[in-house]
Amino acid sequence: MADYDVDLFVIGAGSGGVRAARMASSHGARVMVAEEYRVGGTCVIRGCVPKKLLVYASRFSEDFEDAEGYGWTVPKPTFNWSMLIANKDREIARLEAAYTTTLERYKVQLVKSRAVLEDAHTVRVLSTGARVRAETILIATGGAPHMGAKIVGLEHAISSNEAFHLTELPKRILIQGGGYIAVEFACIFAALGSKVTLVYRRENILRGFDDDVRAHLREEMERRGIKIVCQRIVDSIEKIDHGYCVGLPDHEMVMVDKVMFATGRHPNVTGLGLETVGVKLRESGGIAVDEFSRTSVKNIYAVGDVTDRINLTPVAIREGHAFADTVFGNRSTPVDHTNVPTAVFSQPEIGVIGLTETQAREQLDKVDIYKTIFRPMKATLSGRDTRVFMKLVVDGATGRVAGCHIVGADAGELIQMVGVAMKMGATKADFDATMAVHPTMAEELVTMREKAMSYTRAAAE
Ligand SMILES: Cc1cc2nc3c(=O)[nH]c(=O)nc-3n(C[C@H](O)[C@H](O)[C@H](O)COP(=O)(O)OP(=O)(O)OC[C@H]3O[C@@H](n4cnc5c(N)ncnc54)[C@H](O)[C@@H]3O)c2cc1C
């Protein structure tokens, strides 16, 4: 131990790194963490948090419209993008300071610098050139936007990083991508008044989500005026007098004020010195780790998006916490990556957990599907043309609920609690035995009686 300057060196002060650093410190370790940009990482600085603030802002537009049917006279509302961004920036700065204070409180040494590996026990801090010897190293460097193939004019496209700092709200924006970040930004900009075109190379948005969810959200987004162009890909971006001319196949052109690419993210592994020390990557480009987040080098661990397992904040936090308990807390703690609930903060919102119908049919011998589409009560007086969608995927052999998929207001809040039930192994019979809360949207989850579909593997083959 005496050989080392610190017991743990953490590279990256994001969700996973900060949690690991403070837990390791609370277990008695001497910890140093390096951060090259801002403390808090993607989630706090340019991910979940600022995004959710923009989502809140965007949702007022429907609230103002809906209020009328409930007797309110709302003068034509106006919206100030600069004020929103300034307020959002103030909140992000407050959170960054809170994270920094937390690290100080836990006696974690913070160095504001890029750090790279020199050998299995040495980290070089680039701002000073200092070499720090550490017994254990944790790589928690997260991910970064991946802008896709090099096309003409790619330098004009922004990523989600820049979208949080636009000086004005674009009147027209083209967003390329079909993942949750593309979809969320499309909904934010559209609700704030931008004309939005979403371009996606595959057959439908939100690949990996349940097909019914994908179809339902697409319809809802189109109903809100978002133009969704699938099976196309941007092939050029030209700067013109007032904005950009975006080229699509077959000489189609779209004129916009901003072009945003949300075409995926890649793990931050470049230039870290991983090859030098022998840390192996998986085919996806993420760092290969075992269930305890240990890499191919025995004293080097990796957590969060850099491992490209499930790229979500709570997962990075859990992995960081489990790593600290395992290595410094004398408690071997693997992370369970099954049944992770998640939300898409689109308009309307999505909340999902577990297997999609397609996955269930591939993995289970017998599958029962329950689903419902209905007009939410709030839409009756407001007159809004919108529908809620819910689906339960049930393991027909055991009765256990294997998947739950919701599209509707507050679906993210709902799915958190469905997650608890599913983690406990709830069956469809348990759902049925639970008394409904009336009148709510959620009561539909415990009142779906009729099977919409039933599959057995033999019949499906
Ligand atoms: C637009 C957007 C919206 C999102 N929305 C959600 C959401 O709603 N819910 C959700 O759960 N997840 C969301 N995510 C994903 C979430 O932000 C990430 O899963 C999470 O931040 C991963 O945490 P991490 O600790 O692995 O990495 P990060 O939080 O990315 O932290 C990594 C840190 O390492 C630093 N770093 C990198 N290399 C070095 C180096 N060599 N030296 C020093 N420092 C370095 C980086 O600057 C960064 O601060 C969103 C992401 C984006 C981009």
The ligand as a MOL file (V3000), in Angstrom:
LIG
                    3D

  0  0  0     0  0            999 V3000
M  V30 BEGIN CTAB
M  V30 COUNTS 53 58 0 0 0
M  V30 BEGIN ATOM
M  V30 1 C -28.9500 13.9240 -24.2560 0
M  V30 2 C -28.8780 12.7890 -23.2840 0
M  V30 3 C -29.9800 12.4710 -22.5130 0
M  V30 4 C -29.9230 11.4420 -21.6040 0
M  V30 5 N -31.0440 11.1540 -20.8760 0
M  V30 6 C -31.0220 10.1610 -19.9680 0
M  V30 7 C -32.1600 9.8890 -19.1700 0
M  V30 8 O -33.1910 10.5410 -19.2930 0
M  V30 9 N -32.0750 8.8970 -18.2480 0
M  V30 10 C -30.9330 8.1570 -18.0770 0
M  V30 11 O -30.9050 7.2740 -17.2190 0
M  V30 12 N -29.8490 8.3760 -18.8510 0
M  V30 13 C -29.8590 9.3640 -19.7820 0
M  V30 14 N -28.7430 9.6250 -20.5300 0
M  V30 15 C -27.5660 8.7440 -20.3730 0
M  V30 16 C -26.7430 9.1350 -19.1560 0
M  V30 17 O -26.3950 10.5000 -19.2310 0
M  V30 18 C -25.4950 8.2730 -19.0850 0
M  V30 19 O -25.8670 6.9160 -19.1050 0
M  V30 20 C -24.6900 8.5200 -17.8180 0
M  V30 21 O -24.3080 9.8740 -17.7080 0
M  V30 22 C -23.4390 7.6340 -17.8150 0
M  V30 23 O -22.6490 7.9150 -16.6980 0
M  V30 24 P -21.0860 7.6040 -16.7360 0
M  V30 25 O -20.5940 7.8360 -15.3550 0
M  V30 26 O -20.8430 6.3050 -17.3640 0
M  V30 27 O -20.4540 8.6780 -17.7210 0
M  V30 28 P -20.5960 10.2460 -17.8240 0
M  V30 29 O -21.7010 10.7600 -16.9970 0
M  V30 30 O -20.5980 10.5460 -19.2730 0
M  V30 31 O -19.2470 10.7680 -17.1610 0
M  V30 32 C -18.0080 10.5670 -17.7460 0
M  V30 33 C -17.1160 11.7300 -17.3660 0
M  V30 34 O -15.7700 11.4030 -17.6920 0
M  V30 35 C -15.1270 12.5600 -18.1840 0
M  V30 36 N -13.9640 12.0850 -18.9310 0
M  V30 37 C -13.9330 11.3760 -20.0800 0
M  V30 38 N -12.6630 11.0510 -20.4010 0
M  V30 39 C -11.8730 11.5610 -19.4330 0
M  V30 40 C -10.4620 11.5420 -19.1820 0
M  V30 41 N -9.6250 10.8760 -19.9760 0
M  V30 42 N -9.9880 12.1810 -18.1060 0
M  V30 43 C -10.8300 12.8500 -17.2390 0
M  V30 44 N -12.1550 12.8880 -17.4270 0
M  V30 45 C -12.6790 12.2430 -18.4960 0
M  V30 46 C -16.1960 13.2360 -19.0060 0
M  V30 47 O -15.9210 14.6140 -19.1870 0
M  V30 48 C -17.4330 12.9930 -18.1460 0
M  V30 49 O -17.6580 14.0460 -17.2440 0
M  V30 50 C -28.7510 10.6700 -21.4540 0
M  V30 51 C -27.6170 10.9770 -22.2240 0
M  V30 52 C -27.6840 12.0190 -23.1300 0
M  V30 53 C -26.4770 12.3310 -23.9550 0
M  V30 END ATOM
M  V30 BEGIN BOND
M  V30 1 1 1 2
M  V30 2 1 2 3
M  V30 3 2 2 52
M  V30 4 2 3 4
M  V30 5 1 4 5
M  V30 6 1 4 50
M  V30 7 2 5 6
M  V30 8 1 6 7
M  V30 9 1 6 13
M  V30 10 2 7 8
M  V30 11 1 7 9
M  V30 12 1 9 10
M  V30 13 2 10 11
M  V30 14 1 10 12
M  V30 15 2 12 13
M  V30 16 1 13 14
M  V30 17 1 14 15
M  V30 18 1 14 50
M  V30 19 1 15 16
M  V30 20 1 16 17
M  V30 21 1 16 18
M  V30 22 1 18 19
M  V30 23 1 18 20
M  V30 24 1 20 21
M  V30 25 1 20 22
M  V30 26 1 22 23
M  V30 27 1 23 24
M  V30 28 2 24 25
M  V30 29 1 24 26
M  V30 30 1 24 27
M  V30 31 1 27 28
M  V30 32 2 28 29
M  V30 33 1 28 30
M  V30 34 1 28 31
M  V30 35 1 31 32
M  V30 36 1 32 33
M  V30 37 1 33 34
M  V30 38 1 33 48
M  V30 39 1 34 35
M  V30 40 1 35 36
M  V30 41 1 35 46
M  V30 42 1 36 37
M  V30 43 1 36 45
M  V30 44 2 37 38
M  V30 45 1 38 39
M  V30 46 1 39 40
M  V30 47 2 39 45
M  V30 48 1 40 41
M  V30 49 2 40 42
M  V30 50 1 42 43
M  V30 51 2 43 44
M  V30 52 1 44 45
M  V30 53 1 46 47
M  V30 54 1 46 48
M  V30 55 1 48 49
M  V30 56 2 50 51
M  V30 57 1 51 52
M  V30 58 1 52 53
M  V30 END BOND
M  V30 END CTAB
M  END
